[in-house]
Amino acid sequence: MGERYEFTDVWTIPAGIDVAWKMVDDVASWPKWWPDYRFTEIVSDVRHGIGTRWHVKVKADLPYTLDFNFTVISHERPRYVRTRVEGFFEGEIDWRLEQLSLGVTRMTLYEQTETRWALINLTAKLGGRRLLERNHKAAMRRGELGMIAALARGYVPADLDSTAMSDGIPGAYRTD
């Protein structure tokens, strides 16, 4: 049995809910603005929405890369997406979006996972759990700041809900 983690991360984004939704929804573009996401690739026949399966690699501050898959199990534009995660850890992660005011959106990530890598579980048991939790927090902070910076530079996220499924939906992106 692995170590269980529960995280709640709240981002306040200076954008309307539709733009914030598009940023979350376009996983293939995450490496463009979230520096910890090094690789994203669709590994399912479903290209968007419920049933889409992603393979991703994430590298934060510690000397290892998280390599995992997630499958979209709920997709409710523009307020909610839930995923089932497998690989480095297993569990569920969801994003809830709420428009606070015109041009400001609160994005809340809830993560309930259990790590599967023996070395990470041993590290946590030997007193390194806080270090692992800080690593998560730092990666999430870089994601929030990366999204804000991308929007400030004029980044316009793709609208995958209105794009024809056979037209130009990116399937992979890497930064390494």
C-alpha positions as CSV (number, residue, x, y, z in Angstrom):
1,M,0.0,0.0,0.0
2,G,1.3,3.5,-0.9
3,E,1.2,6.8,0.9
4,R,-2.1,8.6,0.6
5,Y,-2.2,12.3,-0.2
6,E,-5.0,14.9,-0.3
7,F,-4.3,18.3,-1.8
8,T,-6.5,21.3,-2.3
9,D,-5.0,24.0,-4.4
10,V,-6.8,27.3,-5.2
11,W,-5.7,29.6,-8.1
12,T,-7.2,33.0,-8.7
13,I,-6.8,33.8,-12.4
14,P,-7.4,37.2,-14.0
15,A,-9.6,35.8,-16.8
16,G,-13.2,35.0,-17.3
17,I,-14.4,31.4,-16.6
18,D,-14.5,30.5,-20.3
19,V,-10.8,31.4,-20.9
20,A,-9.8,29.7,-17.6
21,W,-11.7,26.6,-18.7
22,K,-10.0,26.5,-22.1
23,M,-6.6,26.6,-20.4
24,V,-7.5,23.6,-18.2
25,D,-9.2,21.8,-21.0
26,D,-6.3,22.0,-23.5
27,V,-3.9,19.6,-21.7
28,A,-1.7,19.3,-24.8
29,S,-0.8,23.0,-24.3
30,W,0.0,22.8,-20.6
31,P,3.8,22.5,-21.2
32,K,3.6,25.9,-23.0
33,W,2.7,27.7,-19.8
34,W,3.2,25.2,-16.9
35,P,6.9,24.6,-16.7
36,D,6.6,21.4,-14.6
37,Y,4.7,19.6,-17.4
38,R,7.4,18.3,-19.7
39,F,5.3,16.1,-21.9
40,T,1.6,15.5,-22.8
41,E,0.2,13.0,-25.2
42,I,-3.2,11.6,-26.0
43,V,-3.1,7.8,-25.8
44,S,-6.7,7.0,-26.6
45,D,-9.0,7.1,-29.6
46,V,-11.1,9.7,-27.8
47,R,-9.5,13.0,-28.6
48,H,-11.5,15.3,-26.2
49,G,-13.9,15.1,-23.3
50,I,-15.0,12.0,-21.4
51,G,-12.9,9.0,-22.2
52,T,-9.8,11.0,-23.3
53,R,-6.7,9.4,-21.9
54,W,-3.5,11.4,-21.5
55,H,0.1,10.3,-20.8
56,V,2.0,13.0,-19.1
57,K,5.5,13.6,-17.5
58,V,5.9,16.1,-14.8
59,K,9.2,17.3,-13.2
60,A,9.1,19.6,-10.3
61,D,12.0,20.4,-7.8
62,L,13.0,16.9,-6.7
63,P,15.2,14.7,-8.8
64,Y,12.6,12.4,-10.3
65,T,9.9,12.7,-13.0
66,L,6.3,11.8,-12.4
67,D,5.2,9.6,-15.3
68,F,1.4,8.8,-15.3
69,N,-1.8,8.6,-17.2
70,F,-5.1,10.2,-16.5
71,T,-8.5,9.6,-18.0
72,V,-11.3,12.2,-18.2
73,I,-14.3,10.7,-16.4
74,S,-16.4,13.9,-16.1
75,H,-16.3,17.0,-18.4
76,E,-18.8,19.8,-17.7
77,R,-17.9,23.0,-19.5
78,P,-17.0,25.5,-18.1
79,R,-17.1,24.5,-14.4
80,Y,-15.8,20.9,-13.8
81,V,-13.5,18.2,-15.0
82,R,-12.7,15.0,-13.1
83,T,-9.9,12.6,-14.0
84,R,-8.8,9.1,-12.9
85,V,-5.0,8.9,-12.4
86,E,-2.8,5.8,-12.9
87,G,0.9,5.2,-12.9
88,F,3.2,7.0,-10.4
89,F,0.2,7.4,-8.3
90,E,-3.4,6.4,-8.4
91,G,-6.6,8.2,-7.5
92,E,-8.7,11.1,-8.7
93,I,-8.0,14.7,-9.5
94,D,-10.6,17.3,-10.3
95,W,-10.8,21.0,-11.2
96,R,-13.7,23.2,-10.2
97,L,-14.0,26.6,-11.8
98,E,-16.0,29.5,-10.4
99,Q,-16.3,33.0,-11.8
100,L,-15.7,35.4,-8.9
101,S,-16.3,38.6,-10.9
102,L,-16.0,39.8,-14.4
103,G,-12.5,38.7,-15.6
104,V,-11.6,36.8,-12.4
105,T,-12.0,33.0,-11.9
106,R,-11.3,30.8,-9.0
107,M,-9.9,27.4,-10.0
108,T,-9.8,24.7,-7.3
109,L,-7.9,21.5,-7.8
110,Y,-8.8,18.6,-5.5
111,E,-6.4,15.6,-5.5
112,Q,-6.9,12.4,-3.7
113,T,-4.1,10.0,-4.7
114,E,-1.9,7.2,-3.4
115,T,1.7,6.9,-4.5
116,R,2.8,3.7,-6.1
117,W,6.6,4.1,-6.3
118,A,8.3,2.3,-3.5
119,L,11.2,4.8,-3.1
120,I,8.8,7.7,-2.7
121,N,6.7,5.7,-0.2
122,L,9.8,4.9,1.8
123,T,10.9,8.5,1.7
124,A,7.6,9.6,3.1
125,K,7.7,7.0,5.8
126,L,11.2,8.0,6.8
127,G,10.2,11.6,7.4
128,G,10.3,13.1,3.9
129,R,6.5,13.5,3.5
130,R,6.7,17.3,4.1
131,L,9.4,17.6,1.4
132,L,7.1,15.7,-1.1
133,E,4.2,18.0,-0.1
134,R,6.3,21.1,-0.6
135,N,7.3,19.8,-4.0
136,H,3.6,19.5,-5.0
137,K,2.9,23.0,-3.7
138,A,5.8,24.5,-5.6
139,A,4.7,22.8,-8.9
140,M,1.2,24.1,-8.4
141,R,2.4,27.6,-7.7
142,R,4.4,27.6,-10.9
143,G,1.3,26.4,-12.8
144,E,-0.8,29.3,-11.4
145,L,2.0,31.8,-12.1
146,G,2.6,30.3,-15.6
147,M,-1.1,30.6,-16.5
148,I,-1.2,34.2,-15.3
149,A,1.9,35.1,-17.2
150,A,0.8,33.4,-20.4
151,L,-2.5,35.3,-20.3
152,A,-0.6,38.5,-19.6
153,R,1.5,37.9,-22.8
154,G,-1.7,37.5,-24.8
155,Y,-1.8,33.7,-25.0
156,V,-5.1,32.6,-26.4
157,P,-6.0,29.0,-25.5
158,A,-7.7,26.7,-28.0
159,D,-11.4,26.1,-27.7
160,L,-11.6,22.4,-28.0
161,D,-15.3,22.2,-27.4
162,S,-16.0,24.1,-30.6
163,T,-13.2,22.6,-32.7
164,A,-14.2,19.7,-35.0
165,M,-12.7,16.6,-33.5
166,S,-10.8,15.7,-36.6
167,D,-9.4,19.2,-37.1
168,G,-6.2,20.1,-35.4
169,I,-6.6,19.0,-31.9
170,P,-3.0,18.6,-30.7
171,G,-2.1,15.1,-29.6
172,A,1.3,15.7,-28.1
173,Y,3.7,18.3,-26.8
174,R,7.1,18.1,-25.2
175,T,9.5,20.5,-23.8
176,D,12.5,18.3,-23.3
